[in-house]
């Protein structure tokens, strides 16, 4: 389950492989004679990397919130059980 994963893992989970993928796309685009100049491709890659970083931060934040809520639900269930006894 992803809700049990430590919050520190979520932002770093994909960082290394994706950077190598970006590098490969950049080299492929340059060698294939793409219609876009390599400079604009590099800018687009940087823009997408920034957007990806923001989305990862948001994802990590939401995962942490979900985990906190799951913990609260567990505590409240325990309290309900105690009150029912």
N, CA, C and O atoms as a Maestro MAE file, in Angstrom:
{
 s_m_m2io_version
 :::
 2.0.0
}

f_m_ct {
 s_m_title
 :::
 protein
 m_atom[340] {
  # First column is atom index #
  i_m_mmod_type
  r_m_x_coord
  r_m_y_coord
  r_m_z_coord
  i_m_residue_number
  s_m_chain_name
  s_m_pdb_residue_name
  s_m_pdb_atom_name
  i_m_atomic_number
  :::
  1 25 0.845 -1.191 0.000 1 A "UNK " " N  " 7
  2 3 0.000 0.000 0.000 1 A "UNK " " CA " 6
  3 2 0.879 1.239 0.000 1 A "UNK " " C  " 6
  4 15 1.874 1.296 0.723 1 A "UNK " " O  " 8
  5 25 0.523 2.220 -0.796 2 A "UNK " " N  " 7
  6 3 1.332 3.429 -0.885 2 A "UNK " " CA " 6
  7 2 1.121 4.340 0.319 2 A "UNK " " C  " 6
  8 15 1.963 5.197 0.586 2 A "UNK " " O  " 8
  9 25 0.019 4.181 1.053 3 A "UNK " " N  " 7
  10 3 -0.215 5.063 2.191 3 A "UNK " " CA " 6
  11 2 0.731 4.746 3.333 3 A "UNK " " C  " 6
  12 15 0.916 5.584 4.215 3 A "UNK " " O  " 8
  13 25 1.333 3.572 3.350 4 A "UNK " " N  " 7
  14 3 2.252 3.210 4.411 4 A "UNK " " CA " 6
  15 2 3.687 3.595 4.094 4 A "UNK " " C  " 6
  16 15 4.560 3.441 4.947 4 A "UNK " " O  " 8
  17 25 3.953 4.086 2.909 5 A "UNK " " N  " 7
  18 3 5.307 4.462 2.511 5 A "UNK " " CA " 6
  19 2 5.718 5.725 3.260 5 A "UNK " " C  " 6
  20 15 4.906 6.630 3.451 5 A "UNK " " O  " 8
  21 25 6.982 5.785 3.686 6 A "UNK " " N  " 7
  22 3 7.450 7.004 4.360 6 A "UNK " " CA " 6
  23 2 7.345 8.193 3.422 6 A "UNK " " C  " 6
  24 15 7.534 8.066 2.212 6 A "UNK " " O  " 8
  25 25 7.044 9.339 3.988 7 A "UNK " " N  " 7
  26 3 6.831 10.513 3.161 7 A "UNK " " CA " 6
  27 2 8.099 10.957 2.448 7 A "UNK " " C  " 6
  28 15 8.020 11.579 1.388 7 A "UNK " " O  " 8
  29 25 9.261 10.653 3.004 8 A "UNK " " N  " 7
  30 3 10.507 11.072 2.377 8 A "UNK " " CA " 6
  31 2 10.770 10.315 1.084 8 A "UNK " " C  " 6
  32 15 11.479 10.824 0.217 8 A "UNK " " O  " 8
  33 25 10.223 9.122 0.929 9 A "UNK " " N  " 7
  34 3 10.454 8.343 -0.282 9 A "UNK " " CA " 6
  35 2 9.698 8.903 -1.473 9 A "UNK " " C  " 6
  36 15 10.189 8.826 -2.599 9 A "UNK " " O  " 8
  37 25 8.519 9.463 -1.256 10 A "UNK " " N  " 7
  38 3 7.665 9.883 -2.358 10 A "UNK " " CA " 6
  39 2 8.334 10.905 -3.284 10 A "UNK " " C  " 6
  40 15 8.287 10.713 -4.499 10 A "UNK " " O  " 8
  41 25 8.956 11.981 -2.782 11 A "UNK " " N  " 7
  42 3 9.537 12.951 -3.715 11 A "UNK " " CA " 6
  43 2 10.765 12.417 -4.452 11 A "UNK " " C  " 6
  44 15 11.067 12.873 -5.555 11 A "UNK " " O  " 8
  45 25 11.477 11.458 -3.856 12 A "UNK " " N  " 7
  46 3 12.728 10.999 -4.440 12 A "UNK " " CA " 6
  47 2 12.588 9.712 -5.224 12 A "UNK " " C  " 6
  48 15 13.562 9.254 -5.821 12 A "UNK " " O  " 8
  49 25 11.433 9.128 -5.242 13 A "UNK " " N  " 7
  50 3 11.239 7.798 -5.804 13 A "UNK " " CA " 6
  51 2 11.677 7.702 -7.258 13 A "UNK " " C  " 6
  52 15 12.267 6.691 -7.639 13 A "UNK " " O  " 8
  53 25 11.414 8.710 -8.086 14 A "UNK " " N  " 7
  54 3 11.659 8.618 -9.517 14 A "UNK " " CA " 6
  55 2 12.753 9.548 -10.016 14 A "UNK " " C  " 6
  56 15 12.984 9.617 -11.223 14 A "UNK " " O  " 8
  57 25 13.429 10.261 -9.135 15 A "UNK " " N  " 7
  58 3 14.289 11.344 -9.597 15 A "UNK " " CA " 6
  59 2 15.439 10.871 -10.479 15 A "UNK " " C  " 6
  60 15 15.674 11.487 -11.519 15 A "UNK " " O  " 8
  61 25 16.162 9.827 -10.132 16 A "UNK " " N  " 7
  62 3 17.320 9.433 -10.928 16 A "UNK " " CA " 6
  63 2 16.942 8.874 -12.289 16 A "UNK " " C  " 6
  64 15 17.474 9.341 -13.296 16 A "UNK " " O  " 8
  65 25 16.042 7.889 -12.367 17 A "UNK " " N  " 7
  66 3 15.734 7.334 -13.693 17 A "UNK " " CA " 6
  67 2 15.181 8.373 -14.662 17 A "UNK " " C  " 6
  68 15 15.509 8.337 -15.848 17 A "UNK " " O  " 8
  69 25 14.364 9.280 -14.194 18 A "UNK " " N  " 7
  70 3 13.765 10.246 -15.105 18 A "UNK " " CA " 6
  71 2 14.793 11.217 -15.641 18 A "UNK " " C  " 6
  72 15 14.678 11.682 -16.775 18 A "UNK " " O  " 8
  73 25 15.796 11.526 -14.840 19 A "UNK " " N  " 7
  74 3 16.827 12.428 -15.354 19 A "UNK " " CA " 6
  75 2 17.575 11.763 -16.487 19 A "UNK " " C  " 6
  76 15 17.934 12.428 -17.459 19 A "UNK " " O  " 8
  77 25 17.822 10.461 -16.387 20 A "UNK " " N  " 7
  78 3 18.494 9.784 -17.490 20 A "UNK " " CA " 6
  79 2 17.586 9.726 -18.709 20 A "UNK " " C  " 6
  80 15 18.062 9.804 -19.842 20 A "UNK " " O  " 8
  81 25 16.289 9.590 -18.489 21 A "UNK " " N  " 7
  82 3 15.345 9.584 -19.606 21 A "UNK " " CA " 6
  83 2 15.356 10.934 -20.291 21 A "UNK " " C  " 6
  84 15 15.368 10.997 -21.521 21 A "UNK " " O  " 8
  85 25 15.353 12.027 -19.520 22 A "UNK " " N  " 7
  86 3 15.378 13.352 -20.129 22 A "UNK " " CA " 6
  87 2 16.632 13.520 -20.966 22 A "UNK " " C  " 6
  88 15 16.576 14.052 -22.075 22 A "UNK " " O  " 8
  89 25 17.772 13.067 -20.437 23 A "UNK " " N  " 7
  90 3 19.017 13.179 -21.183 23 A "UNK " " CA " 6
  91 2 18.945 12.417 -22.488 23 A "UNK " " C  " 6
  92 15 19.432 12.894 -23.513 23 A "UNK " " O  " 8
  93 25 18.342 11.236 -22.464 24 A "UNK " " N  " 7
  94 3 18.231 10.425 -23.671 24 A "UNK " " CA " 6
  95 2 17.354 11.115 -24.698 24 A "UNK " " C  " 6
  96 15 17.696 11.148 -25.880 24 A "UNK " " O  " 8
  97 25 16.224 11.669 -24.265 25 A "UNK " " N  " 7
  98 3 15.348 12.373 -25.197 25 A "UNK " " CA " 6
  99 2 16.066 13.557 -25.822 25 A "UNK " " C  " 6
  100 15 15.916 13.822 -27.015 25 A "UNK " " O  " 8
  101 25 16.830 14.257 -25.032 26 A "UNK " " N  " 7
  102 3 17.536 15.414 -25.555 26 A "UNK " " CA " 6
  103 2 18.534 14.988 -26.625 26 A "UNK " " C  " 6
  104 15 18.615 15.617 -27.680 26 A "UNK " " O  " 8
  105 25 19.294 13.927 -26.363 27 A "UNK " " N  " 7
  106 3 20.269 13.454 -27.358 27 A "UNK " " CA " 6
  107 2 19.558 12.949 -28.605 27 A "UNK " " C  " 6
  108 15 19.983 13.242 -29.722 27 A "UNK " " O  " 8
  109 25 18.469 12.186 -28.424 28 A "UNK " " N  " 7
  110 3 17.734 11.663 -29.573 28 A "UNK " " CA " 6
  111 2 17.202 12.796 -30.439 28 A "UNK " " C  " 6
  112 15 17.280 12.734 -31.666 28 A "UNK " " O  " 8
  113 25 16.668 13.815 -29.814 29 A "UNK " " N  " 7
  114 3 16.092 14.924 -30.566 29 A "UNK " " CA " 6
  115 2 17.179 15.654 -31.343 29 A "UNK " " C  " 6
  116 15 16.969 16.054 -32.487 29 A "UNK " " O  " 8
  117 25 18.338 15.826 -30.722 30 A "UNK " " N  " 7
  118 3 19.418 16.528 -31.410 30 A "UNK " " CA " 6
  119 2 19.954 15.720 -32.580 30 A "UNK " " C  " 6
  120 15 20.294 16.291 -33.616 30 A "UNK " " O  " 8
  121 25 20.036 14.419 -32.439 31 A "UNK " " N  " 7
  122 3 20.624 13.601 -33.496 31 A "UNK " " CA " 6
  123 2 19.648 13.348 -34.634 31 A "UNK " " C  " 6
  124 15 20.069 13.042 -35.750 31 A "UNK " " O  " 8
  125 25 18.356 13.470 -34.374 32 A "UNK " " N  " 7
  126 3 17.383 13.151 -35.421 32 A "UNK " " CA " 6
  127 2 17.038 14.358 -36.295 32 A "UNK " " C  " 6
  128 15 16.237 14.227 -37.220 32 A "UNK " " O  " 8
  129 25 17.609 15.505 -36.030 33 A "UNK " " N  " 7
  130 3 17.327 16.682 -36.837 33 A "UNK " " CA " 6
  131 2 15.912 17.182 -36.624 33 A "UNK " " C  " 6
  132 15 15.198 17.464 -37.587 33 A "UNK " " O  " 8
  133 25 15.504 17.291 -35.380 34 A "UNK " " N  " 7
  134 3 14.150 17.723 -35.029 34 A "UNK " " CA " 6
  135 2 13.877 19.124 -35.565 34 A "UNK " " C  " 6
  136 15 14.800 19.913 -35.767 34 A "UNK " " O  " 8
  137 25 12.600 19.421 -35.791 35 A "UNK " " N  " 7
  138 3 12.242 20.728 -36.323 35 A "UNK " " CA " 6
  139 2 12.421 21.827 -35.267 35 A "UNK " " C  " 6
  140 15 12.571 22.997 -35.618 35 A "UNK " " O  " 8
  141 25 12.407 21.464 -33.987 36 A "UNK " " N  " 7
  142 3 12.627 22.451 -32.933 36 A "UNK " " CA " 6
  143 2 14.117 22.570 -32.646 36 A "UNK " " C  " 6
  144 15 14.813 21.555 -32.609 36 A "UNK " " O  " 8
  145 25 14.620 23.770 -32.443 37 A "UNK " " N  " 7
  146 3 16.027 23.921 -32.071 37 A "UNK " " CA " 6
  147 2 16.285 23.258 -30.722 37 A "UNK " " C  " 6
  148 15 15.395 23.188 -29.875 37 A "UNK " " O  " 8
  149 25 17.504 22.776 -30.531 38 A "UNK " " N  " 7
  150 3 17.822 22.074 -29.287 38 A "UNK " " CA " 6
  151 2 17.637 22.988 -28.086 38 A "UNK " " C  " 6
  152 15 17.286 22.517 -27.004 38 A "UNK " " O  " 8
  153 25 17.865 24.286 -28.254 39 A "UNK " " N  " 7
  154 3 17.702 25.226 -27.156 39 A "UNK " " CA " 6
  155 2 16.252 25.250 -26.675 39 A "UNK " " C  " 6
  156 15 16.003 25.255 -25.469 39 A "UNK " " O  " 8
  157 25 15.305 25.264 -27.591 40 A "UNK " " N  " 7
  158 3 13.903 25.288 -27.184 40 A "UNK " " CA " 6
  159 2 13.493 23.942 -26.588 40 A "UNK " " C  " 6
  160 15 12.656 23.888 -25.687 40 A "UNK " " O  " 8
  161 25 14.084 22.854 -27.093 41 A "UNK " " N  " 7
  162 3 13.813 21.541 -26.496 41 A "UNK " " CA " 6
  163 2 14.335 21.489 -25.068 41 A "UNK " " C  " 6
  164 15 13.665 20.975 -24.172 41 A "UNK " " O  " 8
  165 25 15.533 22.024 -24.860 42 A "UNK " " N  " 7
  166 3 16.102 22.043 -23.512 42 A "UNK " " CA " 6
  167 2 15.246 22.886 -22.580 42 A "UNK " " C  " 6
  168 15 15.022 22.512 -21.428 42 A "UNK " " O  " 8
  169 25 14.765 24.028 -23.075 43 A "UNK " " N  " 7
  170 3 13.893 24.876 -22.248 43 A "UNK " " CA " 6
  171 2 12.603 24.138 -21.902 43 A "UNK " " C  " 6
  172 15 12.121 24.212 -20.772 43 A "UNK " " O  " 8
  173 25 12.050 23.429 -22.880 44 A "UNK " " N  " 7
  174 3 10.816 22.665 -22.651 44 A "UNK " " CA " 6
  175 2 11.051 21.554 -21.625 44 A "UNK " " C  " 6
  176 15 10.216 21.316 -20.753 44 A "UNK " " O  " 8
  177 25 12.204 20.875 -21.739 45 A "UNK " " N  " 7
  178 3 12.538 19.824 -20.781 45 A "UNK " " CA " 6
  179 2 12.666 20.410 -19.382 45 A "UNK " " C  " 6
  180 15 12.151 19.842 -18.419 45 A "UNK " " O  " 8
  181 25 13.351 21.546 -19.268 46 A "UNK " " N  " 7
  182 3 13.496 22.189 -17.961 46 A "UNK " " CA " 6
  183 2 12.134 22.581 -17.399 46 A "UNK " " C  " 6
  184 15 11.868 22.402 -16.211 46 A "UNK " " O  " 8
  185 25 11.276 23.117 -18.262 47 A "UNK " " N  " 7
  186 3 9.926 23.504 -17.835 47 A "UNK " " CA " 6
  187 2 9.155 22.276 -17.334 47 A "UNK " " C  " 6
  188 15 8.490 22.330 -16.299 47 A "UNK " " O  " 8
  189 25 9.252 21.181 -18.073 48 A "UNK " " N  " 7
  190 3 8.558 19.949 -17.660 48 A "UNK " " CA " 6
  191 2 9.152 19.373 -16.386 48 A "UNK " " C  " 6
  192 15 8.424 18.822 -15.560 48 A "UNK " " O  " 8
  193 25 10.468 19.493 -16.213 49 A "UNK " " N  " 7
  194 3 11.099 19.021 -14.974 49 A "UNK " " CA " 6
  195 2 10.608 19.828 -13.780 49 A "UNK " " C  " 6
  196 15 10.345 19.269 -12.716 49 A "UNK " " O  " 8
  197 25 10.485 21.151 -13.956 50 A "UNK " " N  " 7
  198 3 9.977 21.998 -12.862 50 A "UNK " " CA " 6
  199 2 8.532 21.630 -12.529 50 A "UNK " " C  " 6
  200 15 8.158 21.524 -11.361 50 A "UNK " " O  " 8
  201 25 7.727 21.438 -13.578 51 A "UNK " " N  " 7
  202 3 6.333 21.056 -13.373 51 A "UNK " " CA " 6
  203 2 6.243 19.699 -12.674 51 A "UNK " " C  " 6
  204 15 5.415 19.505 -11.784 51 A "UNK " " O  " 8
  205 25 7.086 18.781 -13.079 52 A "UNK " " N  " 7
  206 3 7.117 17.458 -12.462 52 A "UNK " " CA " 6
  207 2 7.506 17.552 -10.988 52 A "UNK " " C  " 6
  208 15 6.925 16.869 -10.144 52 A "UNK " " O  " 8
  209 25 8.484 18.394 -10.682 53 A "UNK " " N  " 7
  210 3 8.904 18.580 -9.296 53 A "UNK " " CA " 6
  211 2 7.758 19.135 -8.451 53 A "UNK " " C  " 6
  212 15 7.544 18.697 -7.321 53 A "UNK " " O  " 8
  213 25 7.024 20.101 -9.005 54 A "UNK " " N  " 7
  214 3 5.873 20.664 -8.280 54 A "UNK " " CA " 6
  215 2 4.815 19.602 -8.046 54 A "UNK " " C  " 6
  216 15 4.253 19.509 -6.954 54 A "UNK " " O  " 8
  217 25 4.540 18.794 -9.075 55 A "UNK " " N  " 7
  218 3 3.535 17.741 -8.941 55 A "UNK " " CA " 6
  219 2 3.971 16.698 -7.909 55 A "UNK " " C  " 6
  220 15 3.148 16.177 -7.157 55 A "UNK " " O  " 8
  221 25 5.260 16.402 -7.883 56 A "UNK " " N  " 7
  222 3 5.767 15.446 -6.884 56 A "UNK " " CA " 6
  223 2 5.608 15.997 -5.478 56 A "UNK " " C  " 6
  224 15 5.228 15.271 -4.560 56 A "UNK " " O  " 8
  225 25 5.897 17.279 -5.311 57 A "UNK " " N  " 7
  226 3 5.729 17.898 -3.994 57 A "UNK " " CA " 6
  227 2 4.267 17.840 -3.572 57 A "UNK " " C  " 6
  228 15 3.957 17.514 -2.426 57 A "UNK " " O  " 8
  229 25 3.377 18.154 -4.497 58 A "UNK " " N  " 7
  230 3 1.945 18.099 -4.193 58 A "UNK " " CA " 6
  231 2 1.524 16.664 -3.867 58 A "UNK " " C  " 6
  232 15 0.756 16.433 -2.933 58 A "UNK " " O  " 8
  233 25 2.025 15.714 -4.633 59 A "UNK " " N  " 7
  234 3 1.712 14.311 -4.389 59 A "UNK " " CA " 6
  235 2 2.203 13.884 -3.005 59 A "UNK " " C  " 6
  236 15 1.481 13.210 -2.270 59 A "UNK " " O  " 8
  237 25 3.426 14.273 -2.648 60 A "UNK " " N  " 7
  238 3 3.979 13.934 -1.330 60 A "UNK " " CA " 6
  239 2 3.128 14.557 -0.224 60 A "UNK " " C  " 6
  240 15 2.866 13.924 0.798 60 A "UNK " " O  " 8
  241 25 2.700 15.802 -0.438 61 A "UNK " " N  " 7
  242 3 1.869 16.481 0.557 61 A "UNK " " CA " 6
  243 2 0.534 15.754 0.729 61 A "UNK " " C  " 6
  244 15 0.073 15.550 1.851 61 A "UNK " " O  " 8
  245 25 -0.079 15.368 -0.383 62 A "UNK " " N  " 7
  246 3 -1.357 14.665 -0.319 62 A "UNK " " CA " 6
  247 2 -1.203 13.283 0.304 62 A "UNK " " C  " 6
  248 15 -2.073 12.835 1.051 62 A "UNK " " O  " 8
  249 25 -0.100 12.608 -0.001 63 A "UNK " " N  " 7
  250 3 0.156 11.298 0.604 63 A "UNK " " CA " 6
  251 2 0.301 11.435 2.118 63 A "UNK " " C  " 6
  252 15 -0.217 10.613 2.873 63 A "UNK " " O  " 8
  253 25 1.006 12.476 2.557 64 A "UNK " " N  " 7
  254 3 1.183 12.718 3.994 64 A "UNK " " CA " 6
  255 2 -0.163 13.003 4.648 64 A "UNK " " C  " 6
  256 15 -0.449 12.501 5.735 64 A "UNK " " O  " 8
  257 25 -0.986 13.809 3.987 65 A "UNK " " N  " 7
  258 3 -2.314 14.108 4.535 65 A "UNK " " CA " 6
  259 2 -3.144 12.836 4.649 65 A "UNK " " C  " 6
  260 15 -3.810 12.619 5.662 65 A "UNK " " O  " 8
  261 25 -3.112 11.999 3.628 66 A "UNK " " N  " 7
  262 3 -3.872 10.745 3.648 66 A "UNK " " CA " 6
  263 2 -3.376 9.848 4.764 66 A "UNK " " C  " 6
  264 15 -4.176 9.229 5.465 66 A "UNK " " O  " 8
  265 25 -2.066 9.770 4.937 67 A "UNK " " N  " 7
  266 3 -1.494 8.943 5.993 67 A "UNK " " CA " 6
  267 2 -1.913 9.471 7.366 67 A "UNK " " C  " 6
  268 15 -2.286 8.693 8.245 67 A "UNK " " O  " 8
  269 25 -1.852 10.787 7.550 68 A "UNK " " N  " 7
  270 3 -2.263 11.381 8.824 68 A "UNK " " CA " 6
  271 2 -3.734 11.087 9.116 68 A "UNK " " C  " 6
  272 15 -4.096 10.783 10.252 68 A "UNK " " O  " 8
  273 25 -4.572 11.178 8.094 69 A "UNK " " N  " 7
  274 3 -5.999 10.912 8.283 69 A "UNK " " CA " 6
  275 2 -6.248 9.447 8.605 69 A "UNK " " C  " 6
  276 15 -7.110 9.128 9.424 69 A "UNK " " O  " 8
  277 25 -5.491 8.544 7.960 70 A "UNK " " N  " 7
  278 3 -5.619 7.116 8.262 70 A "UNK " " CA " 6
  279 2 -5.242 6.845 9.717 70 A "UNK " " C  " 6
  280 15 -5.907 6.064 10.397 70 A "UNK " " O  " 8
  281 25 -4.181 7.488 10.193 71 A "UNK " " N  " 7
  282 3 -3.766 7.329 11.588 71 A "UNK " " CA " 6
  283 2 -4.853 7.852 12.529 71 A "UNK " " C  " 6
  284 15 -5.161 7.217 13.537 71 A "UNK " " O  " 8
  285 25 -5.428 9.002 12.203 72 A "UNK " " N  " 7
  286 3 -6.491 9.563 13.022 72 A "UNK " " CA " 6
  287 2 -7.706 8.631 13.050 72 A "UNK " " C  " 6
  288 15 -8.308 8.429 14.104 72 A "UNK " " O  " 8
  289 25 -8.061 8.071 11.911 73 A "UNK " " N  " 7
  290 3 -9.187 7.138 11.843 73 A "UNK " " CA " 6
  291 2 -8.924 5.944 12.738 73 A "UNK " " C  " 6
  292 15 -9.816 5.500 13.461 73 A "UNK " " O  " 8
  293 25 -7.700 5.417 12.696 74 A "UNK " " N  " 7
  294 3 -7.343 4.282 13.555 74 A "UNK " " CA " 6
  295 2 -7.470 4.628 15.024 74 A "UNK " " C  " 6
  296 15 -8.004 3.839 15.803 74 A "UNK " " O  " 8
  297 25 -6.990 5.794 15.412 75 A "UNK " " N  " 7
  298 3 -7.080 6.222 16.814 75 A "UNK " " CA " 6
  299 2 -8.536 6.402 17.237 75 A "UNK " " C  " 6
  300 15 -8.923 6.014 18.340 75 A "UNK " " O  " 8
  301 25 -9.337 6.992 16.353 76 A "UNK " " N  " 7
  302 3 -10.753 7.197 16.676 76 A "UNK " " CA " 6
  303 2 -11.489 5.859 16.792 76 A "UNK " " C  " 6
  304 15 -12.363 5.714 17.647 76 A "UNK " " O  " 8
  305 25 -11.150 4.882 15.946 77 A "UNK " " N  " 7
  306 3 -11.755 3.551 16.044 77 A "UNK " " CA " 6
  307 2 -11.399 2.903 17.387 77 A "UNK " " C  " 6
  308 15 -12.250 2.287 18.029 77 A "UNK " " O  " 8
  309 25 -10.145 3.045 17.801 78 A "UNK " " N  " 7
  310 3 -9.737 2.502 19.093 78 A "UNK " " CA " 6
  311 2 -10.529 3.156 20.215 78 A "UNK " " C  " 6
  312 15 -10.977 2.485 21.145 78 A "UNK " " O  " 8
  313 25 -10.700 4.483 20.121 79 A "UNK " " N  " 7
  314 3 -11.443 5.205 21.151 79 A "UNK " " CA " 6
  315 2 -12.891 4.765 21.179 79 A "UNK " " C  " 6
  316 15 -13.465 4.606 22.256 79 A "UNK " " O  " 8
  317 25 -13.495 4.564 20.017 80 A "UNK " " N  " 7
  318 3 -14.880 4.085 19.938 80 A "UNK " " CA " 6
  319 2 -15.000 2.713 20.579 80 A "UNK " " C  " 6
  320 15 -15.944 2.455 21.325 80 A "UNK " " O  " 8
  321 25 -14.038 1.821 20.291 81 A "UNK " " N  " 7
  322 3 -14.044 0.496 20.899 81 A "UNK " " CA " 6
  323 2 -13.965 0.591 22.416 81 A "UNK " " C  " 6
  324 15 -14.677 -0.121 23.124 81 A "UNK " " O  " 8
  325 25 -13.105 1.465 22.912 82 A "UNK " " N  " 7
  326 3 -12.994 1.623 24.377 82 A "UNK " " CA " 6
  327 2 -14.291 2.155 24.978 82 A "UNK " " C  " 6
  328 15 -14.717 1.705 26.042 82 A "UNK " " O  " 8
  329 25 -14.915 3.107 24.300 83 A "UNK " " N  " 7
  330 3 -16.151 3.678 24.814 83 A "UNK " " CA " 6
  331 2 -17.282 2.649 24.777 83 A "UNK " " C  " 6
  332 15 -18.145 2.652 25.655 83 A "UNK " " O  " 8
  333 25 -17.288 1.780 23.784 84 A "UNK " " N  " 7
  334 3 -18.332 0.749 23.687 84 A "UNK " " CA " 6
  335 2 -18.177 -0.302 24.785 84 A "UNK " " C  " 6
  336 15 -19.166 -0.921 25.179 84 A "UNK " " O  " 8
  337 25 -16.976 -0.513 25.280 85 A "UNK " " N  " 7
  338 3 -16.780 -1.481 26.348 85 A "UNK " " CA " 6
  339 2 -17.270 -0.889 27.638 85 A "UNK " " C  " 6
  340 15 -17.201 -1.539 28.682 85 A "UNK " " O  " 8
  :::
 }
 m_bond[339] {
  # First column is bond index #
  i_m_from
  i_m_to
  i_m_order
  :::
  1 1 2 1
  2 2 3 1
  3 3 4 2
  4 3 5 1
  5 5 6 1
  6 6 7 1
  7 7 8 2
  8 7 9 1
  9 9 10 1
  10 10 11 1
  11 11 12 2
  12 11 13 1
  13 13 14 1
  14 14 15 1
  15 15 16 2
  16 15 17 1
  17 17 18 1
  18 18 19 1
  19 19 20 2
  20 19 21 1
  21 21 22 1
  22 22 23 1
  23 23 24 2
  24 23 25 1
  25 25 26 1
  26 26 27 1
  27 27 28 2
  28 27 29 1
  29 29 30 1
  30 30 31 1
  31 31 32 2
  32 31 33 1
  33 33 34 1
  34 34 35 1
  35 35 36 2
  36 35 37 1
  37 37 38 1
  38 38 39 1
  39 39 40 2
  40 39 41 1
  41 41 42 1
  42 42 43 1
  43 43 44 2
  44 43 45 1
  45 45 46 1
  46 46 47 1
  47 47 48 2
  48 47 49 1
  49 49 50 1
  50 50 51 1
  51 51 52 2
  52 51 53 1
  53 53 54 1
  54 54 55 1
  55 55 56 2
  56 55 57 1
  57 57 58 1
  58 58 59 1
  59 59 60 2
  60 59 61 1
  61 61 62 1
  62 62 63 1
  63 63 64 2
  64 63 65 1
  65 65 66 1
  66 66 67 1
  67 67 68 2
  68 67 69 1
  69 69 70 1
  70 70 71 1
  71 71 72 2
  72 71 73 1
  73 73 74 1
  74 74 75 1
  75 75 76 2
  76 75 77 1
  77 77 78 1
  78 78 79 1
  79 79 80 2
  80 79 81 1
  81 81 82 1
  82 82 83 1
  83 83 84 2
  84 83 85 1
  85 85 86 1
  86 86 87 1
  87 87 88 2
  88 87 89 1
  89 89 90 1
  90 90 91 1
  91 91 92 2
  92 91 93 1
  93 93 94 1
  94 94 95 1
  95 95 96 2
  96 95 97 1
  97 97 98 1
  98 98 99 1
  99 99 100 2
  100 99 101 1
  101 101 102 1
  102 102 103 1
  103 103 104 2
  104 103 105 1
  105 105 106 1
  106 106 107 1
  107 107 108 2
  108 107 109 1
  109 109 110 1
  110 110 111 1
  111 111 112 2
  112 111 113 1
  113 113 114 1
  114 114 115 1
  115 115 116 2
  116 115 117 1
  117 117 118 1
  118 118 119 1
  119 119 120 2
  120 119 121 1
  121 121 122 1
  122 122 123 1
  123 123 124 2
  124 123 125 1
  125 125 126 1
  126 126 127 1
  127 127 128 2
  128 127 129 1
  129 129 130 1
  130 130 131 1
  131 131 132 2
  132 131 133 1
  133 133 134 1
  134 134 135 1
  135 135 136 2
  136 135 137 1
  137 137 138 1
  138 138 139 1
  139 139 140 2
  140 139 141 1
  141 141 142 1
  142 142 143 1
  143 143 144 2
  144 143 145 1
  145 145 146 1
  146 146 147 1
  147 147 148 2
  148 147 149 1
  149 149 150 1
  150 150 151 1
  151 151 152 2
  152 151 153 1
  153 153 154 1
  154 154 155 1
  155 155 156 2
  156 155 157 1
  157 157 158 1
  158 158 159 1
  159 159 160 2
  160 159 161 1
  161 161 162 1
  162 162 163 1
  163 163 164 2
  164 163 165 1
  165 165 166 1
  166 166 167 1
  167 167 168 2
  168 167 169 1
  169 169 170 1
  170 170 171 1
  171 171 172 2
  172 171 173 1
  173 173 174 1
  174 174 175 1
  175 175 176 2
  176 175 177 1
  177 177 178 1
  178 178 179 1
  179 179 180 2
  180 179 181 1
  181 181 182 1
  182 182 183 1
  183 183 184 2
  184 183 185 1
  185 185 186 1
  186 186 187 1
  187 187 188 2
  188 187 189 1
  189 189 190 1
  190 190 191 1
  191 191 192 2
  192 191 193 1
  193 193 194 1
  194 194 195 1
  195 195 196 2
  196 195 197 1
  197 197 198 1
  198 198 199 1
  199 199 200 2
  200 199 201 1
  201 201 202 1
  202 202 203 1
  203 203 204 2
  204 203 205 1
  205 205 206 1
  206 206 207 1
  207 207 208 2
  208 207 209 1
  209 209 210 1
  210 210 211 1
  211 211 212 2
  212 211 213 1
  213 213 214 1
  214 214 215 1
  215 215 216 2
  216 215 217 1
  217 217 218 1
  218 218 219 1
  219 219 220 2
  220 219 221 1
  221 221 222 1
  222 222 223 1
  223 223 224 2
  224 223 225 1
  225 225 226 1
  226 226 227 1
  227 227 228 2
  228 227 229 1
  229 229 230 1
  230 230 231 1
  231 231 232 2
  232 231 233 1
  233 233 234 1
  234 234 235 1
  235 235 236 2
  236 235 237 1
  237 237 238 1
  238 238 239 1
  239 239 240 2
  240 239 241 1
  241 241 242 1
  242 242 243 1
  243 243 244 2
  244 243 245 1
  245 245 246 1
  246 246 247 1
  247 247 248 2
  248 247 249 1
  249 249 250 1
  250 250 251 1
  251 251 252 2
  252 251 253 1
  253 253 254 1
  254 254 255 1
  255 255 256 2
  256 255 257 1
  257 257 258 1
  258 258 259 1
  259 259 260 2
  260 259 261 1
  261 261 262 1
  262 262 263 1
  263 263 264 2
  264 263 265 1
  265 265 266 1
  266 266 267 1
  267 267 268 2
  268 267 269 1
  269 269 270 1
  270 270 271 1
  271 271 272 2
  272 271 273 1
  273 273 274 1
  274 274 275 1
  275 275 276 2
  276 275 277 1
  277 277 278 1
  278 278 279 1
  279 279 280 2
  280 279 281 1
  281 281 282 1
  282 282 283 1
  283 283 284 2
  284 283 285 1
  285 285 286 1
  286 286 287 1
  287 287 288 2
  288 287 289 1
  289 289 290 1
  290 290 291 1
  291 291 292 2
  292 291 293 1
  293 293 294 1
  294 294 295 1
  295 295 296 2
  296 295 297 1
  297 297 298 1
  298 298 299 1
  299 299 300 2
  300 299 301 1
  301 301 302 1
  302 302 303 1
  303 303 304 2
  304 303 305 1
  305 305 306 1
  306 306 307 1
  307 307 308 2
  308 307 309 1
  309 309 310 1
  310 310 311 1
  311 311 312 2
  312 311 313 1
  313 313 314 1
  314 314 315 1
  315 315 316 2
  316 315 317 1
  317 317 318 1
  318 318 319 1
  319 319 320 2
  320 319 321 1
  321 321 322 1
  322 322 323 1
  323 323 324 2
  324 323 325 1
  325 325 326 1
  326 326 327 1
  327 327 328 2
  328 327 329 1
  329 329 330 1
  330 330 331 1
  331 331 332 2
  332 331 333 1
  333 333 334 1
  334 334 335 1
  335 335 336 2
  336 335 337 1
  337 337 338 1
  338 338 339 1
  339 339 340 2
  :::
 }
}
